Amino acid sequence: MVFPLSFRDFRSYSLRLGVLALPILITQFCQAALGVVDAIMAGQVSALDLAAVAVGSGIWLPLFLLATGILIATTPLIGEAIGQNAHSKVPHITQQSLWTAGVIGIVGFIIVNLAPNILGIMGVPANIQPIATQYLHGVSFGFPALAVYAVLRSYCEALGRPEPVTMISIIGLLADIPLNYIFIHGLFGMPEMGGAGCGVATALVLWINVLLLATYTSFTKRQQFASTRFFYGFASPNRQQIKKLLKLGIPIGISIFFEASLFSLGALVISPLGELATASHQVALAVTSQLFMIPISVAMALTIMISNRFGEKNLLALRQVQATGLTWTILIALTCMLGVWLFRPQLAAAFTDNPAVIAQSMHLLVFALGYQLFDGWQVNVAGILRGMQDTTVPMWVTLFCYWVVALPLGIYLVRFTDVGAQGFWMALITGLFLSSILLTLRLRYQQRRLTALWGLQTVK
């Protein structure tokens, strides 16, 4: 079906998309920077401490992504209520999400504390295990905070006010540096914990973030928050609302977990090729991971905007937002591709001074060109579907494309052919391309379904 998207509409939707996406982008960079700060400061202690923090992060971060993925389903639920002009529903939705976050936070705390029991099974060297164990015990205390924070963040962003989350993320990042230093070196009467102190510091940062955001949302006089206060008359757990949240959220969390685990397994798949290949892969992955923050931030903003139109049952506006978002997806991907192509030597050199690693990293970054386009497209289509509360089918698409296609293909190309490390990147591109196709087909199906249900509404 052809629909009009005038330049005026495109400019209006683009402005709104940018206002939402830019603060979210800064927030994403701040969250990613926490891991970078931990790695740098632990590495200054010793290579052993750095390795232990890396092992601990590799265990707890996928669990973090799974938990937050489940809870960010709060965003489309609140967005739908706002689109329906039913602001009175927002406090109840938020309260039920917070009950769910409390349970997830406690379960996560228990799992992370039990995780050290599998270090030996995973083949982690004996000298790394004590530090990694101490790191995991420390960071586990932050799990309840990150769960509650995920809900409060979704609440703010769904109301169209991501700025408080951004400011608090910056404060948390700045606080992480001195807190790391205190617990690594044992200042002010604290125990000297080495790299493991990063776990305690991270937990404290998570609690600082959630307390600041809870205080802001409780006392700010901004109209969006004042009219949707959720701490008055806190309702008891509502099975129906929690079930609705989990029905949307569990597929989101699992999808994110599938994708994150695929990329984390890349180093393991490539490791038999030696240190050079593994290091080059990590450099290329670090570059693309930072660039990925841009399309995923746009996708999160699209989820908010689409959920509002979904609540309005305004198919015309929904499709105009979709067209605007996907246009920017292509433009951003092309810009990133051009930047990677032009600055490959500088990007590789920013991570290492080894000439051999730089040369192979530059080669792998050529494959990152196709990766940028397909990854940006699939994550934004997934964000649109999330705003339409369609998460189960995208979860199965993710499972199929990443674990049934990309991972086995990557293992085959790396381990059983002469392709080398680039084989895993070829497999990644294949999986992302297939995911882009299947998710686009799903989006077209949803458009046809909604057209039959609503007709081409033109309410603005």
Steps between C-alpha positions, in 0.01 A plus 500: 500500500640840402475773761614864494809604693555864422824680577315683776394170661851358457656807662251495789545130574878527455518779756299297752711193429820696555375656825433151635797317348784739592459475881450123467822481297696683770350267761604196296855630465522567875384147582751350257772723641456347845647175368782688328588683822500171694729338243745791496523533879519124562767474231708758684517259795610193304418290197360240741252749646398611150441139394292432813282809442456397136389151606262637761354754257452229240280313747293776653448731200288250300283458811480878529386524137244225549351672806488848348364358175204353686430819690530746210166356383372769738576756226250382234235434766523856634533633145177326402317650799622848410392448139155409631504819709462274804767658720324365808620151403867599511545480881345152513715371214812641667411353840449152356829526312672596826354192674637290216836678522520418870464128431741508206751696707497243781524207257786672320680562830479129584610382155802733485606387847478135390680566170853449640415130536521460122839671456686172534260324264558778243874436518588833660860479628532443875690825562220705341211334685542665847505855359214430258299347788553804718406729210174308441407504868551876506310584183210270597382754759425741216264264317181609684595863431552446128162324473313787666703752301397330174135562587553861606701563184221352288249717686695818428572419137143391427381837633730663248747625764826305462714794618495416875624148423780647290615742771494228765694263270770766465510544879525122544788478254688780675438335839630166375857626464564607864297207635712258298815666633378479861420129490788398275759666727321484836463870582300653789505179702361284219664163429759491222328276246695553179302449181220331694423839652351599165207270582420684823543836327264397219237388753524833682468692171185302416349591839601865461332507158173347617477716813562818301244406236242397761550831680469699178183326383348539846557872543537664159228745406512423129147445374565155349615364837264699721197355320624139515642461853530130571600494867158610634259218583745232397286211373560139597632265229252459216537165327341613174722807457816314599412220258459759222840649584671160500327393179659800328821518700627143515533475119682837498741385770563167330555670163759734650662206679523300175664790319739592782605139557574453128745789504657390829556151354686645203830523687465137615433380145798691361740432792653179347636719217731668751552827681533711184166392355322528836641844575411625151146371540465676835620830352254482210221398739582788737468750213170361373361467853551870563344592167206269578402739779367740234244274327389336825432845648292588194320166539413577862367842399297336221347259750369795701362687197346189344339393828323837523357463149414138575300617801325760282426230239629752248643287220590789272706677768651167606621432147631854461706462819621164373604647163680789672685267736609256230613787276726621779612140560634483145659846515672424832623162374643653181674771704651243736608283207676796338665592830625145561634477145684833515637469854574127529872556581425754773218290648719191520796694639283644778481153657848360441852592389577154361548539121382145426183544705433838337536351152263209565255724687484729198418198285220388733359853511428469127244234594360741758373713212226254407451427868409865568222508243331171586542533878360852499203394288408192703529671840278788390237274345505305827452830687198582283349155560563542873301823493218302338530247786621226265792328673448122489550446127807731495644287783472184286646687203796600716549145625490360147723760335765519772516157659375272221663680206776743602668311785530158327608671177761700689636191673518316168674781313752569777576145614460291184606726213796724419290817516635602841353754743311674222284188478324595822430848364364350180268290717396807701409689184305198373301476824432873511396509134260212553365664816442824308301317233287296741425790735404721204259231381356485851457879500315489168273228638421713805425799278250297297344365818460845656362641175226237513431580868517879497491622144732784399433737790608860456446632851789724603 
